[in-house]
Amino acid sequence: MKKLFKALTFLSVACAVTASAAAFAACGDDDKDNGDKTKATVSYQCLGFTDELAGSFSSFDFMGNLLSDGTGKIYRYEQKGSSPKETSVTWKVEKDRDGLTMLTLDDDIEDPFEVYMDDETQTFELEYRFAFAGSYHREVKLTVSSKVTYNSVDDFVKAADERRNNIKPSTPDPGKKEALVTFAGGEGNSIEFYADNTAVLSAYNGAMKFDYTWKLENDVITLASKEKPDEKMTSVKEGNTYKFSYTASFLGGQTLTFTCDDISKLTVKTAVVTFAGGEGNSIKFYADKTAVLSAYNGAMNFDYTWTLENDIITLASKEKPDEKMTSVKEGNTYKFSYSASFLGGQTLTFTCNDISALK
């Protein structure tokens, strides 16, 4: 009887152990099944960059992973050493009614982006609009491809840093315009006025830049937006100081103030003699013994002073007075030949047949 009891007890324990093992095995199978469930994978990767503001703010490098479940993230890498900023997106690729393949990308910030696939490259080229430094916007071209280039955000950041390290320092633009007059706005903010009647308002370390045209009438300067010419801003004079007050909705009630005490260089002067250089290039001579060499549609403007002795005109750079240029006379024609290293061996020639107004 005791043997029977022991046997039954052993059998009960064995069954219990077996049942527990079976239950554990069943749980393990559930975990395995859960682990085998299809995980979202990268269907498309978006890549792009812009260095437009590299000198004043930062470069921007982008990587976006569009996952197979219709979700995704766009990573924006700004200053070196910072963490990329993330923007969640939803997306879909589908055929339109004409059978063309179209990508729709929605970041829930801008209106959904829609773009068609390039049949040759099998990629989408997307002009992606993004905001930075609060409310400033730029666009960057993102190439959306089924090819996965970077398997992690760290790989993407490392490649972005390498790309930036390989950017060759930009050489000064010889055609960069020099301001005739600058209105200061504090903290590096400014409005620069140029000889070709254009002006640039710059603020927030260059992150905000707007282009204008300007005119001066009755001691009042009027700025007209190049983008929307009907949007204008006029100066006011307080004592000897000229002032502009700039306001916009995105400034949240803030007003940017720009001032200048001397706008005499904006006074319209009439050239007494002009040397023509073709294609709109010229050297204009003024009665106050100043001259302006202008080329490339006004992109290059250099200021000089001039003297006339023994029928020879001498131009001296205002910036570097020891740099001089003299005229030569060929028959009845006076000629200047301008050359500089940045012109790559090219020489600009300016001629005039009558300089009597300079005598």
C-alpha positions as CSV (number, residue, x, y, z in Angstrom):
1,M,0.0,0.0,0.0
2,K,2.9,2.4,0.9
3,K,4.5,1.5,-2.4
4,L,1.3,2.3,-4.2
5,F,1.1,5.6,-2.4
6,K,4.7,6.5,-3.2
7,A,4.1,5.5,-6.8
8,L,1.0,7.7,-7.0
9,T,2.8,10.5,-5.3
10,F,5.8,10.3,-7.7
11,L,3.4,10.1,-10.6
12,S,1.6,13.2,-9.4
13,V,4.8,15.2,-9.0
14,A,6.0,14.0,-12.4
15,C,2.8,15.1,-14.0
16,A,2.9,18.4,-12.2
17,V,6.5,18.9,-13.3
18,T,5.6,17.9,-16.9
19,A,2.6,20.2,-16.9
20,S,4.8,23.1,-15.6
21,A,7.4,22.3,-18.2
22,A,4.7,22.2,-20.9
23,A,3.3,25.5,-19.7
24,F,6.8,27.1,-19.7
25,A,7.4,25.7,-23.1
26,A,4.1,27.2,-24.2
27,C,5.1,30.6,-22.9
28,G,8.4,30.2,-24.6
29,D,6.7,29.5,-27.9
30,D,4.6,32.6,-27.4
31,D,7.7,34.7,-26.9
32,K,9.2,33.1,-30.0
33,D,6.1,33.9,-32.0
34,N,6.1,37.5,-30.8
35,G,9.8,37.8,-31.7
36,D,9.0,36.4,-35.2
37,K,6.4,39.0,-35.9
38,T,7.5,41.1,-38.8
39,K,9.3,44.2,-37.6
40,A,9.2,47.5,-39.6
41,T,12.2,47.9,-41.9
42,V,13.5,50.8,-43.9
43,S,11.7,50.9,-47.2
44,Y,13.3,54.2,-48.4
45,Q,16.1,56.5,-47.1
46,C,16.1,60.2,-47.7
47,L,19.5,62.1,-48.0
48,G,20.4,65.6,-48.6
49,F,22.3,68.7,-47.4
50,T,22.7,72.4,-47.8
51,D,25.6,74.7,-47.0
52,E,23.8,77.9,-47.9
53,L,24.1,79.2,-44.3
54,A,27.4,77.5,-43.4
55,G,29.3,80.8,-43.0
56,S,26.7,82.5,-40.9
57,F,24.8,79.8,-39.0
58,S,25.4,76.2,-39.9
59,S,25.4,73.5,-42.5
60,F,22.3,71.2,-42.6
61,D,22.6,67.5,-43.3
62,F,19.5,65.3,-43.6
63,M,18.7,61.6,-43.3
64,G,15.3,60.2,-43.3
65,N,14.2,56.6,-42.7
66,L,10.8,55.7,-44.2
67,L,9.7,52.5,-42.5
68,S,7.6,49.7,-44.0
69,D,4.7,50.4,-41.6
70,G,4.1,53.9,-43.2
71,T,5.9,55.8,-40.5
72,G,9.3,57.3,-40.4
73,K,11.7,60.0,-39.1
74,I,13.6,62.8,-40.7
75,Y,16.9,63.6,-38.9
76,R,18.3,67.1,-39.3
77,Y,22.0,67.6,-38.2
78,E,23.1,71.2,-37.7
79,Q,26.1,72.4,-35.7
80,K,28.9,69.9,-35.4
81,G,28.8,67.9,-32.2
82,S,25.1,68.5,-31.7
83,S,22.4,65.8,-31.6
84,P,20.3,65.5,-34.8
85,K,16.8,66.9,-34.5
86,E,14.0,64.5,-35.2
87,T,10.8,65.0,-37.1
88,S,8.2,62.2,-37.3
89,V,6.5,61.6,-40.6
90,T,4.0,59.4,-42.3
91,W,4.3,58.4,-45.9
92,K,3.0,56.3,-48.8
93,V,4.0,55.3,-52.3
94,E,1.2,54.6,-54.7
95,K,0.2,54.7,-58.3
96,D,-1.9,57.6,-59.5
97,R,-4.7,57.2,-62.0
98,D,-2.2,57.5,-64.8
99,G,-0.1,54.7,-63.5
100,L,2.7,57.0,-62.3
101,T,4.4,56.2,-59.0
102,M,4.0,59.0,-56.4
103,L,5.4,59.5,-52.9
104,T,3.4,61.4,-50.4
105,L,5.3,62.6,-47.3
106,D,3.6,64.3,-44.4
107,D,5.5,65.8,-41.4
108,D,2.4,67.3,-39.9
109,I,4.0,70.7,-40.1
110,E,3.9,71.7,-43.8
111,D,1.3,70.6,-46.3
112,P,2.0,67.1,-47.4
113,F,4.8,66.8,-49.9
114,E,4.0,65.0,-53.2
115,V,6.5,64.0,-55.8
116,Y,6.7,61.5,-58.7
117,M,9.4,58.9,-59.1
118,D,12.1,59.5,-61.7
119,D,11.8,56.4,-64.0
120,E,15.5,56.5,-64.9
121,T,16.9,56.7,-61.4
122,Q,14.1,55.0,-59.6
123,T,14.3,57.8,-57.0
124,F,12.2,60.7,-55.8
125,E,13.6,64.2,-55.7
126,L,11.8,66.1,-52.9
127,E,12.1,69.9,-52.1
128,Y,11.8,69.6,-48.4
129,R,10.9,72.8,-46.5
130,F,12.1,73.0,-42.9
131,A,12.2,75.5,-40.0
132,F,15.2,76.3,-37.9
133,A,16.3,78.8,-35.2
134,G,12.7,79.4,-34.3
135,S,10.8,80.6,-37.4
136,Y,13.3,80.8,-40.2
137,H,12.7,78.5,-43.2
138,R,14.9,77.1,-46.0
139,E,14.4,74.3,-48.5
140,V,16.7,71.4,-49.2
141,K,16.6,68.8,-51.9
142,L,16.2,65.3,-50.5
143,T,16.9,62.2,-52.7
144,V,14.6,59.4,-51.6
145,S,15.8,56.0,-52.6
146,S,15.2,52.3,-51.7
147,K,19.0,52.1,-51.2
148,V,19.9,52.2,-47.5
149,T,23.3,54.1,-47.2
150,Y,23.4,54.5,-43.4
151,N,22.4,51.8,-41.0
152,S,22.4,54.1,-38.0
153,V,22.1,57.8,-37.0
154,D,25.7,57.6,-35.7
155,D,26.9,56.5,-39.2
156,F,25.0,59.4,-40.8
157,V,26.5,62.0,-38.4
158,K,30.0,60.6,-38.9
159,A,29.6,60.9,-42.7
160,A,28.2,64.4,-42.3
161,D,31.2,65.5,-40.3
162,E,33.6,64.0,-42.9
163,R,31.7,65.8,-45.7
164,R,32.0,69.1,-43.9
165,N,35.7,68.6,-43.1
166,N,36.3,68.2,-46.9
167,I,34.6,71.4,-47.9
168,K,37.3,73.7,-49.3
169,P,37.2,77.2,-47.8
170,S,35.4,79.5,-50.1
171,T,37.6,82.1,-51.7
172,P,36.4,85.7,-51.3
173,D,34.0,86.6,-54.1
174,P,35.7,89.2,-56.2
175,G,32.3,90.3,-57.3
176,K,30.9,90.8,-53.8
177,K,29.4,94.3,-53.6
178,E,30.6,96.7,-51.0
179,A,28.1,98.8,-49.1
180,L,28.0,102.5,-49.7
181,V,26.1,103.0,-46.4
182,T,25.3,100.7,-43.5
183,F,22.5,101.1,-41.0
184,A,23.4,99.3,-37.8
185,G,20.8,97.4,-35.8
186,G,22.8,96.0,-32.9
187,E,23.9,92.4,-32.3
188,G,25.3,92.3,-35.9
189,N,22.0,93.3,-37.5
190,S,22.3,95.7,-40.4
191,I,20.9,97.1,-43.6
192,E,23.5,97.5,-46.3
193,F,22.9,99.9,-49.2
194,Y,24.7,99.4,-52.5
195,A,25.6,101.6,-55.5
196,D,23.2,99.6,-57.8
197,N,20.2,100.8,-55.7
198,T,19.8,97.5,-53.9
199,A,20.0,96.8,-50.2
200,V,20.1,93.8,-47.9
201,L,18.5,93.6,-44.4
202,S,20.4,91.1,-42.3
203,A,19.6,89.9,-38.8
204,Y,20.2,87.0,-36.4
205,N,23.7,86.3,-37.6
206,G,22.6,86.2,-41.2
207,A,19.8,83.6,-40.6
208,M,17.3,86.3,-41.7
209,K,18.1,88.1,-45.0
210,F,15.8,90.1,-47.1
211,D,16.5,91.9,-50.4
212,Y,15.3,95.4,-51.3
213,T,15.7,98.2,-53.8
214,W,16.1,101.7,-52.5
215,K,15.6,105.3,-53.6
216,L,16.3,108.6,-51.9
217,E,13.9,111.6,-52.3
218,N,13.6,114.7,-50.2
219,D,16.0,113.2,-47.6
220,V,13.8,110.1,-47.1
221,I,14.9,106.6,-48.1
222,T,12.3,104.2,-49.3
223,L,13.0,100.5,-49.2
224,A,10.9,98.2,-51.4
225,S,10.9,94.4,-51.0
226,K,12.3,92.7,-54.1
227,E,10.0,89.8,-53.5
228,K,6.9,92.0,-52.9
229,P,7.6,95.5,-54.3
230,D,4.4,96.9,-52.8
231,E,5.8,96.1,-49.3
232,K,7.8,99.3,-48.4
233,M,9.6,100.8,-45.5
234,T,10.6,104.4,-45.2
235,S,13.2,106.1,-43.0
236,V,12.5,108.8,-40.4
237,K,15.0,111.4,-39.3
238,E,15.5,112.2,-35.6
239,G,18.0,115.0,-35.3
240,N,21.0,113.9,-37.5
241,T,20.1,110.2,-37.3
242,Y,18.2,108.3,-40.0
243,K,16.2,105.4,-38.7
244,F,14.3,102.3,-40.0
245,S,11.9,100.3,-37.8
246,Y,11.3,96.8,-39.0
247,T,8.3,94.7,-37.8
248,A,6.8,91.4,-39.0
249,S,4.3,88.9,-37.6
250,F,7.0,86.3,-37.1
251,L,8.9,88.6,-34.7
252,G,6.2,88.2,-32.2
253,G,5.7,91.9,-31.6
254,Q,9.4,92.7,-31.5
255,T,10.7,95.6,-33.6
256,L,14.2,95.7,-35.1
257,T,15.6,99.2,-35.3
258,F,18.4,100.3,-37.7
259,T,20.2,103.7,-37.6
260,C,22.8,105.7,-39.5
261,D,24.1,109.3,-39.0
262,D,25.6,109.8,-42.5
263,I,23.8,108.9,-45.8
264,S,25.7,111.3,-48.0
265,K,27.0,108.5,-50.2
266,L,23.5,107.7,-51.2
267,T,23.1,111.1,-52.8
268,V,22.7,110.7,-56.5
269,K,25.8,111.9,-58.4
270,T,26.0,112.6,-62.1
271,A,29.0,111.3,-63.9
272,V,30.9,114.0,-65.8
273,V,32.8,111.4,-67.9
274,T,32.1,107.7,-68.5
275,F,34.6,105.1,-69.8
276,A,32.6,102.3,-71.5
277,G,33.8,98.7,-71.1
278,G,31.2,96.7,-73.0
279,E,28.4,94.5,-71.5
280,G,27.4,97.3,-69.2
281,N,30.8,97.6,-67.7
282,S,32.0,101.2,-67.0
283,I,34.2,103.6,-65.1
284,K,32.2,106.7,-64.1
285,F,34.1,109.9,-63.1
286,Y,32.5,112.5,-60.9
287,A,33.2,116.1,-60.3
288,D,34.2,115.5,-56.7
289,K,37.3,113.7,-57.9
290,T,35.9,110.2,-57.2
291,A,35.2,107.4,-59.7
292,V,33.5,104.0,-59.6
293,L,34.6,101.0,-61.7
294,S,31.5,98.7,-62.3
295,A,31.4,95.4,-64.0
296,Y,29.3,92.2,-64.2
297,N,26.0,94.0,-63.9
298,G,27.1,95.8,-60.9
299,A,28.2,92.8,-59.0
300,M,31.7,94.2,-58.9
301,N,32.1,97.9,-57.8
302,F,35.4,99.5,-56.8
303,D,35.8,103.1,-55.6
304,Y,38.6,105.3,-56.7
305,T,39.9,108.9,-56.6
306,W,41.2,110.4,-59.8
307,T,43.7,113.0,-60.9
308,L,44.5,114.4,-64.3
309,E,48.0,115.6,-65.2
310,N,49.7,116.0,-68.7
311,D,46.6,114.4,-70.3
312,I,47.0,111.2,-68.2
313,I,44.3,110.1,-65.7
314,T,45.5,108.3,-62.6
315,L,43.0,106.2,-60.6
316,A,43.9,105.4,-57.0
317,S,42.0,102.8,-55.0
318,K,40.1,104.3,-52.1
319,E,40.7,101.1,-50.1
320,K,44.4,100.9,-51.0
321,P,45.6,104.3,-52.3
322,D,49.0,103.0,-53.4
323,E,47.2,100.7,-55.9
324,K,46.9,102.9,-59.0
325,M,45.9,102.6,-62.6
326,T,46.8,105.1,-65.3
327,S,45.2,105.8,-68.7
328,V,47.0,105.4,-72.0
329,K,46.1,107.4,-75.2
330,E,45.8,105.7,-78.5
331,G,45.0,108.3,-81.2
332,N,42.0,110.2,-79.8
333,T,41.0,107.4,-77.4
334,Y,41.8,107.2,-73.8
335,K,42.0,103.7,-72.4
336,F,42.2,101.8,-69.0
337,S,43.1,98.2,-68.8
338,Y,42.0,96.5,-65.5
339,S,43.4,93.1,-64.5
340,A,43.4,91.2,-61.2
341,S,44.3,87.7,-60.1
342,F,40.6,86.8,-59.5
343,L,39.9,87.5,-63.2
344,G,41.9,84.5,-64.1
345,G,44.1,86.3,-66.7
346,Q,41.2,88.2,-68.2
347,T,41.6,92.0,-68.7
348,L,38.7,94.5,-68.7
349,T,39.2,97.4,-71.1
350,F,37.5,100.7,-70.7
351,T,37.6,103.5,-73.3
352,C,36.5,107.1,-73.9
353,N,37.1,109.6,-76.7
354,D,36.3,112.8,-74.7
355,I,37.6,113.6,-71.3
356,S,37.3,117.4,-71.6
357,A,34.9,117.6,-68.7
358,L,37.7,116.4,-66.4
359,K,39.9,119.3,-67.3
